[in-house]
Amino acid sequence: MEFFDVVFPVNIGPLTYSRRVSSPGILKPGMLVSAPLKNRLAKGIVIGRSPAVPSGDIKEIHETIGDAPLISISMITLMNWMSDYYMSERGLVLKTMLPSEAFKKTKQRGNTPSSAHMAEEQPADYDLKTLGNNDNTITVFMKSLSEGVYKTTLLHAPSAAYEYSFLATLLGDIRNIIVLVPEVTLAEGLFPAFAGRFGDRACLFHNELSRGSRSAALNRICSGSSDIVLGTRSAVFAPMKKVSLIAVLHEHDRSYKEEKTPYYNARDVAVMRGFIEKAPVLLSSACPSVESIHNCEKRKYTLINPEDPGKRPKIKIIDMRYEKKSRPYLAKIVTDAAERHIRNHSRVSFVINRRGYSTLMQCNDCDHIEECPHCSIPLILHKKDLLLKCHYCGYTLSPAPERCSKCKSHNIKMSGAGTQRIQEDLEGLLGTKTIRIDSDISARKSDLKSAVRAASGSESRIIVGTKLMTKRLSLSKGFSMAAILNADILLNVPDFRSPERAYQEISSVADTLEPDGELFIQTRMPQHYLYRHLKNYDYLSFIKEENKRRRELNYPPYSRLLLIKCISEKKLSKELSDISEKIPGDVQILGPYASVNKSGKNEFRMLLKSSVRGSLHAAAGKFIDAFKNVKDVKIRVDVDPITI
C-alpha cells in the first residue's frame, strides 16, 4: 500500500488515504482524485505522499481523474503558505484557489464564443496603446524582465492610462502572463482590446462568469491555448503550468482583499506566487499603497517613477464654511462652473458618497431621529421608493412615516443629501437631465449597464453618483469638470488609512478628466495636509508626511495588524478579556468591541497589533483554541485587515 494526503475543498485539513501499489498509473501531487469523505465520494487534490505510515483503518482512494496534475507543485506550495499566513484550513484555501467547475464536469450551453468573436461582438472600451521608444521606463523594466528571475517592481504611474500603455508594451513579447484588475467591470472593459489584439491567447477569468464560461476558461488555461489571463483577484490562481509575469494594476485598490475566510489579499498572493515560481511581478498604480512604497524603501521592491506627463487637471479646494451656496451642500462657484462647461458642450460629473435622498430624518419638535432598530444608525430616505432604509443591514421602513414616531409631530425636516437629492437639485438648477450611478441602480445589472452605457456616451452632460460611478467609468475620459461634494466624509472615517484612501479616491476622479479640466473639492477642512499635497499632485511627499504620522502611532507599515471577530448568540466580553490578559506584552490588544451584525448575532471585534508577525499568529491561536470546541462561537481571523 501507498499512502497519500488529499485536500478537499471544504473546511478541513489534509486527510490520508491509501492506494494499492498495483493500481494503474502514477499518482502525482496536484492530481484530482475521488475518495470517501464522510458518507459520500468527494473530489480532492493529492498534495503528496504521507510523511508517515498512519495507524488505524485507512480509507482507499476510489479513482484517479485525468492523466495529469490539475495544479502544479508550486501552487500546492502557495496553498500551504496561504493556509499558514492567513490562518485558514487548507481545504478552504483550495476552495478559494479553484472554482467548483474544476471539481466537476460543467455542461457548456451551445458553443462557447472565442476571444476573437467576443472582440468583434463587443467593441473595446479602451484602446491598448503602447508607449513610445523614447520612454526609458519600459526599457529599464524589460531589462529586468529578461533576467528571468523573481523580482517585484512597483510602477508609480502618472495615470491609469499610463498603466495600461505600460502593460500593453510588454504583452507583445511575453507569454504566460496573469493580469489582475480590481473590478469585474474594468476587466470586461479591457478584455475586448486584449482579445482584439491577441485573439484566443487572451482569456477572461472572474467569479461572475457563467459556469460554462468559467469551465471553458479553465480548460483553455490548463491546455495552454490561452496564455494571457485577465481577471479579478481570483485570476491570481490561474492554473498555468508556467508563469512568466504577474501584473497587478491599481495595486492599492481594496477590492483585492477577500472579505471572507481566508481573507487573502490578491496583491500579496501575487508577490508570493511570483517568488515561488521565480517569476517577475509588476505592481502598478497612480497612487501606490503605503505598504508597497515602504517595501521599496526597504529594497524588497524596486520603484520605477516615470517622468511627469505634463499638464493635469486643475484642482480647486472650496471652503464650504464661507462660500456662497446654491444649496446647503452645493457651492455656487461649483454650479456656475458646471453651467459654463455644459454651455461649451462638455461633460460634468458630481461625486457624493451618500446614496438615497436625505441622510437624516429628524423631528423639529423633539429632535428625535429615525434610526434602524437593529443597528441604531440613522435611516436614509429614498424618495423615489417612499421608504427609509438602513444602509448597513438593509432594514426598510415602508412607507416612510409622515409623523415623528416618538411625539407624533408632523414637523419633520430632511437633513443632508444623497445622490437622489443632488440629482433632483442639479436638474432644477441647470435645467439639464442627469444620469445617476450608485448601488441602488446597480441592484439590477441591466439597469447598471444601461446607465454606464449612457454615461459613457457623448450626449450625456451631467453624471451624478457615488465612488461606484468612478469605478464603472474608470476607462472613460472626456469629462471637463468634476466636483466632489462631501470630501470630508472620506477623511472622517475612523480608520488610520482614511487620508491615504481619500487621496486615492480623489485621484481616481481626477483621472477621468481631460488634461485641461477642473476638479472642485468641497470641504470644511481646507487646512488638512492632504489638500496641500493633492493640489500639486505630489503623492510621494504626501506619503512621506503620512508615514511620519503612522510611525509616531506605530501603525502599518511600522507594525502588523490582525483582526479577530467572534460571532455568537452569547455575551463573550468577559471570556475574551480573560484570554487577552494571558497574551504576552509585545502584542497590543484593542477591544473587545461588541456590536450586532447583519444576522442579528453578537459580534466581538479585537484588533491585535505587534511589530512581530509570529507574536500575532501565536496570540490569535490562543483565541482559536479557546473556542475550538464551542459550537455556538465562530471565530474569523483577518490577517492584514484593510478595514478596522
VEXDREN-2710 file (C-alpha; in Angstrom, 1 decimal):
% VEXDREN-2710
k/r/px/py/pz
1/MET/0.0/0.0/0.0
2/GLU/1.0/3.6/-0.7
3/PHE/-0.4/6.5/1.4
4/PHE/-1.2/10.0/0.1
5/ASP/-2.5/13.2/1.7
6/VAL/-5.6/14.6/0.0
7/VAL/-7.1/18.1/0.4
8/PHE/-10.8/18.6/-0.3
9/PRO/-12.4/22.0/-1.0
10/VAL/-14.1/22.1/2.4
11/ASN/-13.2/23.5/5.8
12/ILE/-10.8/20.7/6.9
13/GLY/-7.1/20.0/6.6
14/PRO/-5.5/17.2/4.6
15/LEU/-6.7/13.6/5.1
16/THR/-4.6/10.5/4.5
17/TYR/-5.8/7.7/2.1
18/SER/-4.3/4.5/0.9
19/ARG/-3.7/3.3/-2.7
20/ARG/-2.8/-0.1/-3.9
21/VAL/0.7/-0.3/-5.5
22/SER/-0.8/-2.3/-8.3
23/SER/-3.2/0.5/-9.2
24/PRO/-2.7/1.7/-12.8
25/GLY/-0.8/4.9/-13.5
26/ILE/1.4/7.1/-11.3
27/LEU/-0.3/9.3/-8.7
28/LYS/1.4/12.7/-8.7
29/PRO/1.0/15.8/-6.5
30/GLY/-1.7/18.0/-7.9
31/MET/-3.8/15.3/-9.4
32/LEU/-7.6/15.2/-9.0
33/VAL/-8.9/12.1/-7.2
34/SER/-12.2/10.9/-5.7
35/ALA/-12.2/9.4/-2.3
36/PRO/-14.7/8.7/0.5
37/LEU/-15.4/11.7/2.7
38/LYS/-17.9/11.0/5.5
39/ASN/-20.7/9.1/3.7
40/ARG/-20.1/10.1/0.2
41/LEU/-17.4/10.2/-2.6
42/ALA/-15.8/13.6/-2.9
43/LYS/-13.2/15.0/-5.2
44/GLY/-9.9/16.5/-3.9
45/ILE/-6.3/17.2/-4.8
46/VAL/-3.4/15.0/-3.9
47/ILE/-0.7/17.1/-2.2
48/GLY/1.9/14.4/-1.8
49/ARG/2.8/11.2/-0.1
50/SER/2.0/10.9/3.6
51/PRO/5.2/11.6/5.6
52/ALA/4.4/8.7/7.9
53/VAL/2.5/5.4/7.7
54/PRO/-0.8/6.1/9.5
55/SER/-2.3/3.8/12.0
56/GLY/-5.9/2.5/12.1
57/ASP/-8.3/1.8/9.3
58/ILE/-7.3/4.0/6.3
59/LYS/-9.8/4.5/3.5
60/GLU/-8.8/3.9/0.0
61/ILE/-8.7/6.4/-2.9
62/HIS/-11.6/5.4/-5.2
63/GLU/-10.5/6.8/-8.5
64/THR/-7.8/9.0/-10.2
65/ILE/-9.3/11.6/-12.5
66/GLY/-7.3/12.6/-15.5
67/ASP/-3.8/11.8/-16.5
68/ALA/-2.0/15.0/-15.5
69/PRO/-2.0/17.2/-12.4
70/LEU/-4.7/19.8/-12.2
71/ILE/-2.4/22.2/-10.2
72/SER/1.4/22.4/-10.1
73/ILE/3.6/21.7/-7.1
74/SER/4.2/25.5/-7.0
75/MET/0.5/26.0/-6.5
76/ILE/0.5/23.4/-3.7
77/THR/3.3/25.3/-2.0
78/LEU/1.3/28.5/-2.4
79/MET/-1.7/26.8/-0.8
80/ASN/0.4/25.7/2.2
81/TRP/1.8/29.3/2.6
82/MET/-1.7/30.8/2.4
83/SER/-3.0/28.3/5.0
84/ASP/-0.2/29.3/7.4
85/TYR/-0.2/33.0/6.8
86/TYR/-3.9/33.6/6.7
87/MET/-4.6/31.0/9.5
88/SER/-7.1/29.1/7.5
89/GLU/-7.6/25.4/6.8
90/ARG/-6.0/24.2/3.5
91/GLY/-9.4/22.9/2.4
92/LEU/-10.8/26.5/2.4
93/VAL/-7.7/27.8/0.7
94/LEU/-8.1/25.2/-2.1
95/LYS/-11.8/26.1/-2.4
96/THR/-10.7/29.7/-2.9
97/MET/-8.0/28.8/-5.4
98/LEU/-10.1/26.6/-7.7
99/PRO/-13.7/27.2/-8.7
100/SER/-16.3/24.5/-8.3
101/GLU/-16.1/23.8/-12.0
102/ALA/-12.6/22.3/-11.5
103/PHE/-14.1/19.5/-9.4
104/LYS/-16.9/18.6/-11.7
105/LYS/-17.9/18.5/-15.3
106/THR/-19.9/21.5/-16.3
107/LYS/-22.0/21.5/-19.4
108/GLN/-21.4/24.3/-21.8
109/ARG/-24.6/25.6/-23.4
110/GLY/-24.1/25.9/-27.1
111/ASN/-20.8/27.0/-28.4
112/THR/-18.6/29.0/-26.1
113/PRO/-17.6/32.1/-28.0
114/SER/-13.9/32.6/-28.7
115/SER/-12.0/35.6/-27.6
116/ALA/-11.8/36.9/-31.2
117/HIS/-15.5/36.5/-31.6
118/MET/-16.1/38.4/-28.3
119/ALA/-13.9/41.2/-29.5
120/GLU/-16.0/41.5/-32.7
121/GLU/-19.3/41.4/-30.8
122/GLN/-18.3/43.9/-28.0
123/PRO/-16.4/47.0/-29.0
124/ALA/-13.4/47.8/-26.8
125/ASP/-14.0/50.5/-24.1
126/TYR/-10.3/51.2/-24.2
127/ASP/-7.6/51.1/-26.9
128/LEU/-4.4/49.4/-25.8
129/LYS/-1.9/52.0/-26.9
130/THR/1.8/51.2/-26.5
131/LEU/4.5/53.5/-25.1
132/GLY/6.9/55.2/-27.5
133/ASN/10.5/54.2/-27.9
134/ASN/11.7/57.2/-26.0
135/ASP/10.2/56.0/-22.7
136/ASN/13.1/54.8/-20.6
137/THR/10.9/53.3/-18.0
138/ILE/9.9/50.4/-20.2
139/THR/13.5/49.8/-21.2
140/VAL/14.5/49.6/-17.6
141/PHE/11.7/47.1/-16.8
142/MET/12.3/45.0/-19.9
143/LYS/16.0/44.6/-19.0
144/SER/14.9/43.4/-15.5
145/LEU/12.3/41.1/-17.1
146/SER/14.9/39.4/-19.4
147/GLU/16.8/38.2/-16.4
148/GLY/14.0/35.6/-15.8
149/VAL/14.2/35.7/-12.0
150/TYR/11.8/36.7/-9.3
151/LYS/11.7/40.4/-8.7
152/THR/8.8/42.7/-7.7
153/THR/8.7/46.1/-9.4
154/LEU/6.4/48.9/-8.3
155/LEU/5.4/51.3/-11.1
156/HIS/4.3/54.7/-9.8
157/ALA/2.4/55.6/-12.9
158/PRO/1.4/59.2/-13.8
159/SER/-2.2/58.0/-14.6
160/ALA/-4.3/54.9/-15.2
161/ALA/-3.8/55.3/-19.0
162/TYR/-0.1/55.1/-18.5
163/GLU/-0.5/51.8/-16.5
164/TYR/-2.5/50.3/-19.4
165/SER/0.0/51.5/-22.0
166/PHE/3.0/50.2/-20.0
167/LEU/1.3/46.8/-19.8
168/ALA/0.4/46.8/-23.5
169/THR/4.0/47.4/-24.4
170/LEU/5.1/44.3/-22.5
171/LEU/2.4/42.0/-23.8
172/GLY/3.6/41.5/-27.3
173/ASP/7.0/40.0/-26.3
174/ILE/6.0/37.8/-23.3
175/ARG/3.9/34.6/-22.9
176/ASN/2.2/33.2/-19.9
177/ILE/1.1/36.4/-18.2
178/ILE/-1.5/36.9/-15.5
179/VAL/-3.0/40.4/-15.4
180/LEU/-5.1/41.4/-12.3
181/VAL/-7.5/44.3/-12.1
182/PRO/-9.6/45.2/-9.1
183/GLU/-13.1/45.3/-10.7
184/VAL/-15.1/43.0/-12.9
185/THR/-16.3/46.0/-14.9
186/LEU/-12.8/47.0/-15.6
187/ALA/-11.8/43.5/-16.6
188/GLU/-14.7/43.3/-19.0
189/GLY/-14.0/46.8/-20.3
190/LEU/-10.3/46.0/-21.1
191/PHE/-10.9/42.5/-22.4
192/PRO/-12.2/43.3/-25.9
193/ALA/-8.9/45.2/-26.5
194/PHE/-6.9/42.2/-25.3
195/ALA/-8.9/39.8/-27.4
196/GLY/-8.8/42.1/-30.5
197/ARG/-5.0/42.2/-30.3
198/PHE/-4.2/38.6/-29.1
199/GLY/-7.2/36.6/-30.2
200/ASP/-7.6/33.3/-28.3
201/ARG/-4.3/33.8/-26.5
202/ALA/-6.3/36.1/-24.2
203/CYS/-8.7/34.7/-21.6
204/LEU/-11.1/36.4/-19.3
205/PHE/-11.4/34.9/-15.8
206/HIS/-13.5/36.1/-12.8
207/ASN/-16.2/34.8/-10.5
208/GLU/-19.1/36.5/-12.2
209/LEU/-18.7/34.4/-15.4
210/SER/-21.3/31.7/-16.0
211/ARG/-20.3/28.2/-15.0
212/GLY/-19.9/27.2/-18.6
213/SER/-17.7/30.1/-19.5
214/ARG/-15.6/29.6/-16.4
215/SER/-15.2/25.9/-17.2
216/ALA/-14.1/26.7/-20.8
217/ALA/-11.7/29.3/-19.5
218/LEU/-10.1/26.7/-17.1
219/ASN/-9.7/24.3/-19.9
220/ARG/-8.0/26.8/-22.1
221/ILE/-5.7/27.9/-19.4
222/CYS/-4.8/24.3/-18.4
223/SER/-4.2/23.3/-22.0
224/GLY/-2.0/26.3/-22.7
225/SER/-4.1/27.6/-25.6
226/SER/-4.7/30.8/-23.6
227/ASP/-1.5/32.2/-22.1
228/ILE/-2.7/35.7/-21.2
229/VAL/-5.2/35.7/-18.4
230/LEU/-7.1/38.9/-17.5
231/GLY/-9.2/38.9/-14.4
232/THR/-10.0/40.0/-10.9
233/ARG/-8.4/38.7/-7.7
234/SER/-9.3/35.0/-8.3
235/ALA/-7.3/35.1/-11.5
236/VAL/-4.1/35.1/-9.4
237/PHE/-4.7/31.3/-9.0
238/ALA/-5.0/30.7/-12.8
239/PRO/-3.6/27.1/-13.2
240/MET/-0.9/27.9/-15.7
241/LYS/1.9/25.4/-15.9
242/LYS/4.4/28.2/-16.1
243/VAL/4.1/31.9/-15.3
244/SER/6.4/34.5/-16.8
245/LEU/4.9/37.6/-15.4
246/ILE/2.1/38.6/-12.9
247/ALA/0.9/42.2/-13.3
248/VAL/-1.4/43.8/-10.7
249/LEU/-3.0/47.0/-11.9
250/HIS/-4.2/49.6/-9.4
251/GLU/-2.4/47.6/-6.8
252/HIS/-3.6/49.9/-4.0
253/ASP/-7.3/49.0/-4.5
254/ARG/-9.2/47.5/-1.6
255/SER/-11.1/45.1/-3.9
256/TYR/-8.0/42.9/-4.0
257/LYS/-8.8/41.9/-0.4
258/GLU/-11.1/39.0/0.0
259/GLU/-13.9/39.7/2.5
260/LYS/-14.4/36.2/3.8
261/THR/-12.1/33.4/5.0
262/PRO/-9.2/33.1/4.2
263/TYR/-9.3/36.9/3.8
264/TYR/-6.4/36.9/1.4
265/ASN/-5.0/39.9/-0.5
266/ALA/-4.5/39.1/-4.1
267/ARG/-1.7/41.6/-4.5
268/ASP/0.3/39.9/-1.7
269/VAL/-0.5/36.4/-3.0
270/ALA/0.7/37.6/-6.5
271/VAL/4.0/38.6/-5.0
272/MET/4.3/35.2/-3.2
273/ARG/3.3/33.2/-6.3
274/GLY/6.0/35.1/-8.2
275/PHE/8.5/34.3/-5.5
276/ILE/7.6/30.6/-5.6
277/GLU/7.6/30.3/-9.4
278/LYS/10.6/32.6/-9.9
279/ALA/8.5/34.9/-12.0
280/PRO/8.7/38.8/-12.1
281/VAL/5.8/40.7/-10.5
282/LEU/4.7/44.1/-11.7
283/LEU/2.6/46.2/-9.2
284/SER/1.4/49.5/-10.7
285/SER/-0.7/52.4/-9.5
286/ALA/-1.0/56.2/-9.8
287/CYS/-1.3/56.2/-6.0
288/PRO/0.6/53.1/-4.7
289/SER/-0.2/51.8/-1.3
290/VAL/1.8/52.9/1.7
291/GLU/2.9/49.3/2.3
292/SER/4.2/48.9/-1.3
293/ILE/6.2/52.2/-1.2
294/HIS/7.6/51.1/2.2
295/ASN/8.7/47.8/0.7
296/CYS/10.6/49.9/-2.0
297/GLU/12.3/51.8/0.8
298/LYS/13.3/48.5/2.4
299/ARG/14.6/47.4/-1.0
300/LYS/12.2/44.4/-1.1
301/TYR/10.6/46.0/-4.3
302/THR/12.1/48.2/-7.0
303/LEU/10.5/51.5/-7.6
304/ILE/10.0/52.9/-11.1
305/ASN/8.9/56.5/-11.2
306/PRO/8.3/57.8/-14.7
307/GLU/8.7/61.5/-15.6
308/ASP/5.9/63.9/-15.1
309/PRO/3.4/63.5/-18.0
310/GLY/2.8/67.3/-18.3
311/LYS/-0.5/69.1/-17.9
312/ARG/-3.0/67.8/-15.5
313/PRO/-6.5/69.0/-14.4
314/LYS/-6.5/71.9/-12.1
315/ILE/-7.6/71.1/-8.5
316/LYS/-9.6/73.8/-6.7
317/ILE/-10.4/73.5/-2.9
318/ILE/-13.7/75.0/-2.0
319/ASP/-14.1/76.1/1.7
320/MET/-17.7/75.4/2.4
321/ARG/-17.6/77.4/5.6
322/TYR/-17.5/80.7/3.7
323/GLU/-18.6/80.0/0.1
324/LYS/-21.9/81.3/-1.3
325/LYS/-24.2/78.3/-1.8
326/SER/-26.8/77.3/-4.4
327/ARG/-27.9/74.7/-1.9
328/PRO/-26.6/73.9/1.6
329/TYR/-24.4/71.2/0.0
330/LEU/-23.7/72.8/-3.3
331/ALA/-21.3/75.8/-3.6
332/LYS/-22.4/78.4/-6.1
333/ILE/-19.0/78.5/-7.7
334/VAL/-19.4/74.8/-8.5
335/THR/-22.9/75.1/-10.1
336/ASP/-21.8/78.2/-12.0
337/ALA/-18.7/76.3/-13.4
338/ALA/-20.9/73.3/-14.3
339/GLU/-23.3/75.6/-16.2
340/ARG/-20.3/77.1/-18.1
341/HIS/-18.9/73.7/-19.1
342/ILE/-22.4/72.5/-20.2
343/ARG/-22.8/75.6/-22.4
344/ASN/-19.5/74.6/-24.0
345/HIS/-21.0/71.1/-24.8
346/SER/-18.6/69.4/-22.3
347/ARG/-19.4/66.7/-19.8
348/VAL/-19.5/67.1/-16.0
349/SER/-19.6/64.7/-13.1
350/PHE/-20.7/65.1/-9.4
351/VAL/-19.5/62.6/-6.8
352/ILE/-21.1/62.3/-3.4
353/ASN/-20.5/59.2/-1.3
354/ARG/-24.1/59.0/0.0
355/ARG/-26.9/57.3/-1.9
356/GLY/-30.5/57.9/-1.3
357/TYR/-32.3/61.3/-0.9
358/SER/-31.9/62.6/2.6
359/THR/-29.3/61.2/5.1
360/LEU/-31.3/62.2/8.2
361/MET/-35.0/62.4/9.1
362/GLN/-35.3/64.5/12.3
363/CYS/-38.3/65.9/14.3
364/ASN/-38.1/69.7/14.8
365/ASP/-40.1/69.5/17.9
366/CYS/-38.5/66.7/19.9
367/ASP/-35.2/66.2/17.9
368/HIS/-35.9/62.5/17.5
369/ILE/-34.0/60.9/14.7
370/GLU/-35.5/57.9/12.9
371/GLU/-33.0/55.1/13.4
372/CYS/-32.6/51.4/12.5
373/PRO/-34.0/49.3/15.3
374/HIS/-31.1/46.7/14.8
375/CYS/-28.1/49.0/14.2
376/SER/-29.0/52.2/15.9
377/ILE/-27.9/54.3/13.0
378/PRO/-30.0/56.9/11.1
379/LEU/-32.2/55.6/8.4
380/ILE/-31.8/57.1/4.9
381/LEU/-34.8/58.4/2.9
382/HIS/-35.2/57.0/-0.6
383/LYS/-37.7/59.5/-2.0
384/LYS/-38.5/57.6/-5.3
385/ASP/-39.4/54.4/-3.4
386/LEU/-41.0/56.4/-0.4
387/LEU/-39.1/54.4/2.2
388/LEU/-36.5/54.7/4.9
389/LYS/-33.6/52.3/4.6
390/CYS/-30.6/51.2/6.7
391/HIS/-27.5/51.1/4.5
392/TYR/-25.8/48.7/6.9
393/CYS/-28.2/45.8/7.5
394/GLY/-30.8/46.6/4.8
395/TYR/-33.7/47.1/7.1
396/THR/-36.5/49.1/5.5
397/LEU/-39.4/51.1/6.8
398/SER/-42.1/51.5/4.2
399/PRO/-43.9/53.8/3.6
400/ALA/-41.7/56.5/5.1
401/PRO/-43.5/58.0/8.1
402/GLU/-45.1/61.4/7.7
403/ARG/-45.1/61.9/11.5
404/CYS/-42.5/61.6/14.2
405/SER/-42.6/58.1/15.7
406/LYS/-41.9/59.5/19.1
407/CYS/-44.1/62.6/19.6
408/LYS/-46.3/62.2/16.5
409/SER/-45.5/65.7/15.3
410/HIS/-45.7/66.5/11.5
411/ASN/-42.9/69.0/11.9
412/ILE/-40.2/66.8/10.3
413/LYS/-37.1/68.0/8.5
414/MET/-34.9/66.2/6.0
415/SER/-31.2/67.0/6.5
416/GLY/-28.2/66.1/4.4
417/ALA/-28.2/65.0/0.8
418/GLY/-27.6/61.8/-1.1
419/THR/-27.3/61.1/-4.8
420/GLN/-31.1/61.3/-5.4
421/ARG/-31.4/64.8/-3.9
422/ILE/-28.3/66.1/-5.7
423/GLN/-29.7/64.7/-8.9
424/GLU/-33.0/66.4/-8.3
425/ASP/-31.4/69.8/-7.4
426/LEU/-29.0/69.8/-10.3
427/GLU/-31.7/69.2/-12.8
428/GLY/-33.6/72.1/-11.3
429/LEU/-30.6/74.4/-11.1
430/LEU/-29.1/73.6/-14.5
431/GLY/-32.2/72.6/-16.5
432/THR/-30.5/69.5/-17.8
433/LYS/-31.3/65.8/-17.4
434/THR/-28.8/63.8/-15.4
435/ILE/-27.7/60.2/-15.1
436/ARG/-27.3/58.7/-11.7
437/ILE/-24.9/55.8/-10.9
438/ASP/-24.9/54.3/-7.4
439/SER/-25.5/51.0/-5.7
440/ASP/-29.3/51.5/-5.9
441/ILE/-29.0/51.5/-9.6
442/SER/-26.5/48.6/-9.6
443/ALA/-29.0/46.3/-7.8
444/ARG/-30.1/45.2/-11.3
445/LYS/-27.3/44.5/-13.7
446/SER/-29.3/45.6/-16.7
447/ASP/-30.1/49.0/-15.2
448/LEU/-26.4/49.5/-14.3
449/LYS/-25.2/48.5/-17.7
450/SER/-27.7/50.9/-19.3
451/ALA/-26.7/53.7/-17.1
452/VAL/-22.9/53.2/-17.7
453/ARG/-23.5/52.9/-21.4
454/ALA/-25.5/56.2/-21.4
455/ALA/-22.9/57.9/-19.1
456/SER/-20.1/56.9/-21.4
457/GLY/-21.8/58.5/-24.4
458/SER/-21.0/61.9/-25.7
459/GLU/-24.7/63.0/-25.4
460/SER/-24.7/62.8/-21.5
461/ARG/-23.8/66.1/-20.0
462/ILE/-24.1/65.5/-16.2
463/ILE/-23.4/62.3/-14.3
464/VAL/-24.2/62.1/-10.6
465/GLY/-23.0/59.2/-8.5
466/THR/-21.0/57.6/-5.6
467/LYS/-17.5/56.3/-5.9
468/LEU/-19.1/53.3/-7.7
469/MET/-19.5/55.7/-10.6
470/THR/-15.8/56.4/-10.7
471/LYS/-15.0/52.7/-10.8
472/ARG/-17.6/52.0/-13.5
473/LEU/-16.4/54.9/-15.7
474/SER/-12.7/54.3/-15.0
475/LEU/-12.0/53.7/-18.7
476/SER/-13.9/56.8/-19.7
477/LYS/-12.2/60.1/-20.4
478/GLY/-13.8/63.2/-21.8
479/PHE/-15.1/64.9/-18.6
480/SER/-14.0/68.5/-18.5
481/MET/-15.2/69.1/-14.9
482/ALA/-15.8/67.0/-11.8
483/ALA/-17.0/68.0/-8.3
484/ILE/-16.5/66.0/-5.1
485/LEU/-19.3/67.3/-2.9
486/ASN/-18.5/65.6/0.5
487/ALA/-14.8/65.1/0.6
488/ASP/-14.7/65.4/4.4
489/ILE/-16.6/62.1/4.8
490/LEU/-13.5/60.4/3.3
491/LEU/-11.3/61.9/6.0
492/ASN/-13.6/61.4/8.9
493/VAL/-13.8/57.6/8.7
494/PRO/-12.4/56.2/12.0
495/ASP/-9.5/54.5/10.3
496/PHE/-5.8/55.4/10.2
497/ARG/-5.8/54.8/6.5
498/SER/-8.5/57.4/5.7
499/PRO/-6.2/60.1/4.4
500/GLU/-4.4/57.6/2.1
501/ARG/-7.8/56.4/0.7
502/ALA/-9.1/59.9/0.3
503/TYR/-6.1/60.8/-1.9
504/GLN/-6.5/57.6/-3.9
505/GLU/-10.3/58.2/-4.4
506/ILE/-9.9/61.8/-5.3
507/SER/-7.1/61.0/-7.7
508/SER/-9.3/58.4/-9.5
509/VAL/-11.9/61.2/-10.1
510/ALA/-9.2/63.5/-11.4
511/ASP/-8.1/60.6/-13.7
512/THR/-11.4/60.8/-15.6
513/LEU/-10.8/64.4/-16.6
514/GLU/-9.1/65.8/-19.6
515/PRO/-5.7/67.5/-19.0
516/ASP/-7.2/71.0/-19.1
517/GLY/-10.2/70.0/-16.9
518/GLU/-11.2/71.3/-13.5
519/LEU/-11.7/69.3/-10.2
520/PHE/-13.7/71.1/-7.5
521/ILE/-13.4/69.6/-3.9
522/GLN/-15.9/70.9/-1.4
523/THR/-14.6/70.7/2.2
524/ARG/-14.9/72.3/5.6
525/MET/-11.3/71.2/6.4
526/PRO/-9.2/73.0/3.7
527/GLN/-6.3/73.1/6.1
528/HIS/-5.9/69.3/6.1
529/TYR/-2.4/68.3/4.9
530/LEU/-4.0/66.0/2.2
531/TYR/-5.1/69.0/0.1
532/ARG/-1.7/70.7/0.2
533/HIS/-0.1/67.7/-1.5
534/LEU/-3.1/66.9/-3.7
535/LYS/-3.1/70.3/-5.3
536/ASN/0.5/69.8/-6.5
537/TYR/-0.1/66.1/-7.4
538/ASP/2.8/65.3/-5.1
539/TYR/1.9/61.9/-3.9
540/LEU/5.3/60.8/-2.7
541/SER/5.5/63.9/-0.5
542/PHE/2.1/63.1/0.9
543/ILE/3.2/59.5/1.7
544/LYS/6.3/60.9/3.4
545/GLU/4.1/63.0/5.7
546/GLU/1.6/60.2/6.2
547/ASN/4.4/57.8/7.2
548/LYS/5.7/60.2/9.7
549/ARG/2.3/60.2/11.4
550/ARG/2.0/56.4/11.3
551/ARG/5.4/55.9/12.7
552/GLU/4.5/58.0/15.8
553/LEU/1.4/55.9/16.4
554/ASN/3.1/52.6/15.5
555/TYR/0.6/51.8/12.7
556/PRO/1.4/49.8/9.5
557/PRO/3.8/49.7/7.8
558/TYR/5.7/50.0/11.1
559/SER/3.6/47.3/12.8
560/ARG/1.4/44.4/11.9
561/LEU/-2.3/44.1/12.4
562/LEU/-4.6/41.1/12.9
563/LEU/-8.4/41.4/13.4
564/ILE/-10.4/38.7/15.3
565/LYS/-14.1/38.5/15.0
566/CYS/-16.1/36.3/17.5
567/ILE/-19.7/35.7/16.5
568/SER/-22.1/34.2/18.9
569/GLU/-25.6/34.4/20.5
570/LYS/-23.8/34.7/23.8
571/LYS/-22.1/37.6/25.5
572/LEU/-18.4/36.9/25.3
573/SER/-16.8/40.1/26.6
574/LYS/-15.6/38.5/29.9
575/GLU/-14.2/35.3/28.2
576/LEU/-12.3/37.4/25.6
577/SER/-10.9/39.7/28.2
578/ASP/-9.7/36.8/30.3
579/ILE/-7.9/35.4/27.2
580/SER/-6.4/38.8/26.4
581/GLU/-4.8/39.0/29.8
582/LYS/-2.8/35.9/29.0
583/ILE/-1.3/37.3/25.8
584/PRO/2.4/38.4/26.0
585/GLY/3.0/42.2/26.3
586/ASP/4.6/42.5/22.8
587/VAL/1.0/42.2/21.4
588/GLN/-1.3/45.2/21.9
589/ILE/-5.0/44.3/22.0
590/LEU/-7.7/46.9/21.3
591/GLY/-11.1/45.6/22.3
592/PRO/-13.2/43.6/22.5
593/TYR/-15.8/45.9/21.0
594/ALA/-19.3/44.5/20.9
595/SER/-21.9/45.1/18.2
596/VAL/-24.8/43.3/16.4
597/ASN/-24.1/42.0/12.9
598/LYS/-26.4/41.8/10.0
599/SER/-27.7/38.5/11.1
600/GLY/-28.7/39.8/14.5
601/LYS/-25.9/38.0/16.3
602/ASN/-23.4/39.4/18.7
603/GLU/-20.1/40.2/17.1
604/PHE/-17.0/41.0/19.2
605/ARG/-14.0/42.5/17.4
606/MET/-10.5/42.7/18.7
607/LEU/-7.6/44.4/16.9
608/LEU/-4.2/42.9/17.6
609/LYS/-1.1/45.0/16.9
610/SER/2.6/44.0/17.1
611/SER/5.9/44.5/15.3
612/VAL/6.4/40.8/15.2
613/ARG/4.3/38.7/12.8
614/GLY/4.9/35.5/14.8
615/SER/3.6/37.0/18.0
616/LEU/0.3/38.0/16.3
617/HIS/-0.2/34.5/15.0
618/ALA/0.5/32.9/18.3
619/ALA/-1.9/35.3/20.1
620/ALA/-4.7/34.6/17.5
621/GLY/-4.0/30.9/18.0
622/LYS/-4.9/31.2/21.7
623/PHE/-8.4/32.7/20.8
624/ILE/-9.0/30.0/18.2
625/ASP/-8.0/27.2/20.7
626/ALA/-10.2/28.6/23.4
627/PHE/-13.4/28.3/21.3
628/LYS/-12.4/25.4/19.1
629/ASN/-14.9/23.0/20.6
630/VAL/-17.6/25.6/21.4
631/LYS/-20.4/25.1/18.8
632/ASP/-22.1/28.5/19.3
633/VAL/-19.0/30.5/18.7
634/LYS/-17.5/31.2/15.3
635/ILE/-14.0/32.7/15.0
636/ARG/-12.9/34.8/12.0
637/VAL/-9.3/35.8/11.7
638/ASP/-8.4/38.6/9.3
639/VAL/-4.6/38.9/8.8
640/ASP/-3.5/42.3/7.5
641/PRO/-7.1/43.8/7.7
642/ILE/-7.8/46.8/5.4
643/THR/-10.9/47.9/7.3
644/ILE/-10.9/48.1/11.1
END
